[in-house]
Amino acid sequence: FLLNALSFFGVIYFLYQWKRKPGRTSLRPGHMFNAMFEGFRYLHTSSPMKAVLVRSAVFSVSASALPALLPLLARPFGSQGFGLLLGFFGTGALLGAMAMPFFRRNVSADILVSLATALFAFATFAAGRWQNFAVLSAIMLMCGVAWIQILASLNVSAQTMSPGHMRARAISMYLLVLQGGLAGGAALWGEIAERVGISRSLSWAAIGLGVGMLATCWFRLRSVEVHPNALAMD
């Protein structure tokens, strides 16, 4: 943990040295709370942004079960086994990021998120049934691939669907919903696992991902939302 903490000083030094010049804008700076309320009003009137937030919430709550319960799954393999499983997850995310341009050229963001959610649901269900180290390694690799596809697609959708002057607020709302779902979901699935066991909890989480994927058919993602004032506000 100490070495990990020390590694952040490189990032801090880079940010300290970064002298970014502010871009031109026709907007006048306003009060922070007024800007927040404007963001909520935009969310209330923007169907595409609502779709991003609903998809983020539905995915994050159920998807949080596997990472939350992974330390219990990895207990028989010790700290080294737990680290290796996380390493496979990271490797899957790296491979998924490398393959993302291919996927984006051939399928829409909506279909990509749906397929990746189905893959994550299958991996979550499998983790509750087969707790062999080799199988768990393959599962975490698949989860990494699916995870990066889903989060990157939702992130890009939140940005491209928003006009320039609302983009930062759209991203903040997306992150609030995503991180809130992961935090709340982790606590929820820990409580459920305490009562019904790890395997059954992961099975229920997989079902939740599947049901959520069907429920979000009414909240489709679009790759780009055109705003007449987007260029003027950037």
C-alpha positions in Angstrom: 0.0 0.0 0.0 2.9 2.4 0.8 4.5 1.7 -2.7 1.1 2.3 -4.3 0.7 5.6 -2.5 4.2 6.7 -3.5 3.3 6.0 -7.2 0.7 8.8 -7.2 3.4 11.4 -6.8 4.3 11.0 -10.5 0.7 11.9 -11.4 0.7 14.8 -8.9 3.9 16.1 -10.4 2.6 15.9 -13.9 -0.6 17.8 -13.0 1.4 20.4 -11.1 3.6 21.0 -14.2 0.7 21.0 -16.7 -0.1 24.6 -17.7 -3.3 24.3 -19.7 -4.7 27.4 -21.3 -8.4 27.9 -21.0 -10.3 27.8 -24.3 -12.6 30.5 -25.6 -16.3 30.4 -24.6 -19.3 32.6 -25.1 -20.7 31.6 -21.7 -20.3 33.7 -18.6 -19.2 32.1 -15.4 -22.2 31.5 -13.1 -22.9 30.5 -9.5 -22.1 26.8 -8.8 -25.5 26.0 -7.5 -27.2 27.6 -10.4 -25.0 25.5 -12.7 -26.0 22.4 -10.9 -29.7 23.1 -11.2 -29.2 23.8 -14.9 -27.7 20.3 -15.1 -30.7 18.7 -13.5 -33.0 20.6 -15.8 -31.1 19.4 -18.7 -31.3 15.8 -17.5 -35.1 16.2 -17.0 -35.5 17.1 -20.7 -32.9 14.9 -22.3 -34.1 11.4 -23.1 -30.7 10.3 -24.5 -29.0 11.3 -21.2 -31.7 9.5 -19.2 -30.9 6.3 -21.2 -27.2 6.6 -20.3 -28.0 7.0 -16.6 -30.6 4.2 -16.5 -28.2 1.8 -18.3 -25.4 2.8 -15.9 -27.5 2.3 -12.8 -28.9 -1.1 -13.9 -25.5 -2.4 -14.8 -23.5 -1.1 -11.9 -25.8 -2.4 -9.1 -25.8 -6.0 -10.4 -22.3 -6.0 -11.8 -20.8 -5.0 -8.4 -21.5 -8.5 -7.0 -18.5 -10.2 -8.6 -15.8 -7.7 -7.6 -17.4 -7.3 -4.1 -17.4 -11.1 -3.5 -14.1 -11.9 -5.4 -12.0 -11.8 -2.2 -14.2 -14.6 -0.8 -13.9 -16.6 -4.0 -10.1 -16.1 -4.0 -9.6 -17.0 -0.3 -8.5 -20.6 -1.0 -5.8 -19.3 -3.3 -4.3 -16.7 -0.9 -3.3 -13.2 -1.6 -1.2 -14.2 -4.6 -4.2 -15.9 -6.2 -6.3 -12.9 -5.5 -3.7 -10.6 -7.2 -3.5 -12.9 -10.2 -7.3 -12.9 -10.6 -7.3 -9.1 -10.6 -4.4 -9.2 -13.1 -6.5 -11.3 -15.4 -9.3 -8.8 -15.1 -6.9 -6.0 -16.0 -5.5 -8.0 -18.9 -9.1 -8.6 -20.2 -9.8 -4.8 -20.0 -6.6 -4.2 -22.0 -7.5 -6.7 -24.7 -11.0 -5.2 -24.8 -9.6 -1.7 -25.2 -7.4 -2.9 -28.1 -10.4 -4.5 -29.8 -12.8 -1.6 -29.2 -12.1 0.2 -32.5 -13.1 -3.0 -34.4 -16.3 -3.4 -32.3 -17.2 0.3 -32.7 -16.9 0.1 -36.5 -19.2 -3.0 -36.8 -21.9 -2.6 -34.1 -23.7 0.3 -32.5 -23.0 1.4 -28.9 -26.4 0.1 -27.9 -25.8 -3.4 -29.2 -22.2 -3.5 -27.9 -23.3 -2.6 -24.4 -26.1 -5.3 -24.6 -23.7 -8.0 -25.8 -21.0 -7.1 -23.2 -23.7 -7.1 -20.4 -24.7 -10.6 -21.5 -21.1 -11.8 -21.4 -20.7 -10.2 -17.9 -23.9 -11.9 -16.7 -22.6 -15.3 -18.0 -19.2 -14.8 -16.3 -20.9 -13.8 -13.0 -23.1 -16.9 -13.1 -20.1 -19.1 -13.9 -18.1 -17.7 -11.0 -20.7 -18.9 -8.6 -20.8 -22.4 -10.0 -17.2 -23.3 -10.9 -14.6 -22.0 -8.3 -11.5 -23.6 -9.8 -8.6 -21.2 -10.2 -8.2 -21.8 -13.9 -11.9 -21.3 -14.5 -12.0 -18.2 -12.3 -9.0 -16.8 -14.3 -10.8 -17.2 -17.6 -14.0 -15.7 -16.0 -12.1 -12.6 -14.8 -10.5 -12.3 -18.3 -14.0 -12.2 -19.9 -15.2 -9.8 -17.2 -12.4 -7.4 -18.0 -13.2 -7.5 -21.7 -16.9 -6.8 -21.1 -16.3 -4.2 -18.4 -14.2 -1.9 -20.6 -16.7 -2.2 -23.5 -19.6 -1.2 -21.3 -18.1 1.6 -19.3 -16.3 3.1 -22.3 -19.4 3.0 -24.5 -21.5 4.6 -21.7 -18.9 7.3 -21.1 -18.6 8.1 -24.8 -22.4 8.2 -25.2 -22.7 10.6 -22.2 -20.2 13.0 -23.8 -21.4 12.8 -27.4 -25.1 13.2 -26.5 -24.5 16.4 -24.5 -24.0 20.0 -25.8 -20.6 21.5 -25.1 -21.7 23.6 -22.2 -23.4 20.6 -20.4 -20.7 18.0 -21.2 -18.8 18.2 -17.9 -22.1 18.1 -15.9 -23.3 15.1 -17.9 -20.1 13.2 -17.1 -20.4 14.1 -13.4 -24.0 12.8 -13.3 -22.9 9.6 -15.1 -20.0 9.0 -12.7 -22.3 9.7 -9.7 -24.8 7.1 -10.8 -22.1 4.6 -11.8 -20.0 4.9 -8.6 -23.1 5.1 -6.5 -24.5 1.9 -8.0 -21.2 0.1 -7.5 -20.9 1.2 -3.9 -24.5 0.5 -3.0 -24.6 -2.7 -4.9 -21.4 -4.0 -3.2 -23.0 -3.5 0.2 -26.2 -5.1 -1.0 -24.6 -8.2 -2.4 -22.4 -8.6 0.7 -25.5 -8.6 2.8 -27.2 -11.1 0.5 -24.2 -13.4 0.4 -24.2 -13.4 4.2 -27.7 -14.7 4.2 -27.9 -17.1 1.2 -24.3 -17.8 0.3 -21.8 -16.7 -2.4 -23.0 -19.0 -5.2 -26.6 -18.1 -4.9 -25.8 -14.4 -4.6 -23.8 -14.5 -7.9 -26.6 -16.4 -9.6 -29.1 -13.7 -8.6 -26.7 -11.0 -9.7 -26.4 -12.7 -13.1 -30.2 -12.8 -13.3 -30.4 -9.1 -12.4 -28.0 -8.3 -15.2 -30.2 -10.3 -17.7 -33.4 -8.7 -16.5 -31.9 -5.3 -16.5 -30.6 -5.8 -20.0 -34.2 -6.6 -21.2 -35.7 -3.7 -19.2 -33.4 -1.2 -20.9 -34.8 -2.0 -24.3 -36.8 1.2 -23.7 -33.6 3.1 -23.0 -31.5 2.8 -26.2 -28.1 4.4 -26.6 -27.2 6.6 -29.5 -23.6 7.1 -30.6 -24.0 10.8 -31.4 -26.6 13.3 -30.5 -26.5 16.4 -32.7 -27.0 19.7 -30.9 -27.3 22.9 -33.0 -25.5 24.9 -30.3 -22.8 22.3 -29.5 -20.1 23.9 -31.6 -20.9 27.4 -30.4 -20.7 26.3 -26.8 -17.5 24.3 -27.0 
